[in-house]
Amino acid sequence: MALEKKVKAEIVKKFGANEKDTGSVQVQVALLTKRIQELTTHLKKNDKDHTARRSLLILVGQRKSLLAYLESEDRDAYLKLIAELGLRK
């Protein structure tokens, strides 16, 4: 379940330094968050889709690792990002 190009471009534009900045931690976390939201809505409709559930857990783990890295490197950027994405920590 990949994101649409239009949605991905909007996220990159909002969280990245420029339109081609897809590698920064903030952009990666925002993209993972969007994919997690989409998988969550999918699993609410299809509760027996165990492959999607496993994928969701993998994405949550990746996001958690990236957030831990960002928190250790730049606490202010971390706090700003979780506030913008509506994540609780």
Kinemage of the C-alpha trace (Angstrom):
@kinemage 1
@onewidth
@group {chain A} dominant
@subgroup {mainchain}
@vectorlist {calphas} color= white
{ca met a 1} P 0.000 0.000 0.000
{ca ala a 2} L 2.128 2.836 -1.232
{ca leu a 3} L 1.173 6.473 -0.893
{ca glu a 4} L -0.074 8.393 -3.898
{ca lys a 5} L 2.485 10.673 -5.518
{ca lys a 6} L 0.398 13.753 -4.813
{ca val a 7} L 0.039 12.972 -1.104
{ca lys a 8} L 3.719 12.120 -0.784
{ca ala a 9} L 4.735 15.360 -2.515
{ca glu a 10} L 2.574 17.394 -0.133
{ca ile a 11} L 4.121 15.716 2.909
{ca val a 12} L 7.652 16.220 1.576
{ca lys a 13} L 6.900 19.874 0.845
{ca lys a 14} L 5.491 20.439 4.340
{ca phe a 15} L 8.146 18.652 6.397
{ca gly a 16} L 11.228 18.775 4.163
{ca ala a 17} L 13.762 21.500 3.526
{ca asn a 18} L 12.802 21.510 -0.173
{ca glu a 19} L 10.687 19.497 -2.631
{ca lys a 20} L 13.347 16.817 -3.091
{ca asp a 21} L 14.216 16.335 0.590
{ca thr a 22} L 12.849 12.841 1.144
{ca gly a 23} L 15.692 11.607 3.316
{ca ser a 24} L 15.402 13.806 6.381
{ca val a 25} L 14.116 12.172 9.528
{ca gln a 26} L 11.125 14.506 9.769
{ca val a 27} L 9.926 13.603 6.263
{ca gln a 28} L 10.450 9.898 6.836
{ca val a 29} L 8.475 9.985 10.091
{ca ala a 30} L 5.655 11.963 8.452
{ca leu a 31} L 5.461 9.494 5.555
{ca leu a 32} L 5.458 6.527 7.926
{ca thr a 33} L 2.730 8.175 9.990
{ca lys a 34} L 0.535 8.608 6.905
{ca arg a 35} L 1.047 4.966 5.908
{ca ile a 36} L 0.289 3.853 9.482
{ca gln a 37} L -2.966 5.827 9.424
{ca glu a 38} L -3.988 4.232 6.134
{ca leu a 39} L -3.177 0.727 7.355
{ca thr a 40} L -5.101 1.357 10.571
{ca thr a 41} L -8.243 2.279 8.665
{ca his a 42} L -7.755 -0.774 6.429
{ca leu a 43} L -7.468 -3.055 9.456
{ca lys a 44} L -10.639 -1.648 10.992
{ca lys a 45} L -12.521 -2.930 7.945
{ca asn a 46} L -10.482 -6.125 7.450
{ca asp a 47} L -9.658 -7.416 10.899
{ca lys a 48} L -8.413 -10.805 9.680
{ca asp a 49} L -5.741 -9.393 7.374
{ca his a 50} L -2.717 -10.593 9.314
{ca thr a 51} L -0.225 -9.576 6.644
{ca ala a 52} L -1.351 -5.969 6.902
{ca arg a 53} L -1.202 -6.202 10.693
{ca arg a 54} L 2.394 -7.388 10.534
{ca ser a 55} L 3.252 -4.598 8.101
{ca leu a 56} L 1.679 -2.107 10.484
{ca leu a 57} L 3.803 -3.351 13.361
{ca ile a 58} L 6.949 -3.103 11.237
{ca leu a 59} L 6.114 0.494 10.269
{ca val a 60} L 5.411 1.441 13.883
{ca gly a 61} L 8.794 0.016 14.884
{ca gln a 62} L 10.573 1.949 12.146
{ca arg a 63} L 8.841 5.179 13.165
{ca lys a 64} L 9.717 4.564 16.800
{ca ser a 65} L 13.394 4.102 15.919
{ca leu a 66} L 13.479 7.260 13.806
{ca leu a 67} L 11.766 9.264 16.550
{ca ala a 68} L 14.266 7.996 19.128
{ca tyr a 69} L 17.112 9.054 16.856
{ca leu a 70} L 15.602 12.478 16.264
{ca glu a 71} L 15.014 12.966 19.988
{ca ser a 72} L 18.648 12.198 20.773
{ca glu a 73} L 19.975 14.465 18.000
{ca asp a 74} L 17.614 17.462 18.024
{ca arg a 75} L 15.104 17.620 20.878
{ca asp a 76} L 13.408 20.809 19.622
{ca ala a 77} L 12.784 19.356 16.157
{ca tyr a 78} L 11.455 16.193 17.804
{ca leu a 79} L 8.968 18.095 19.959
{ca lys a 80} L 7.843 20.198 16.999
{ca leu a 81} L 7.352 17.110 14.818
{ca ile a 82} L 5.290 15.129 17.286
{ca ala a 83} L 3.142 18.203 17.932
{ca glu a 84} L 2.497 18.681 14.193
{ca leu a 85} L 1.746 15.012 13.583
{ca gly a 86} L -0.394 14.670 16.684
{ca leu a 87} L 1.676 11.855 18.138
{ca arg a 88} L 1.681 11.349 21.861
{ca lys a 89} L 4.868 10.794 23.775
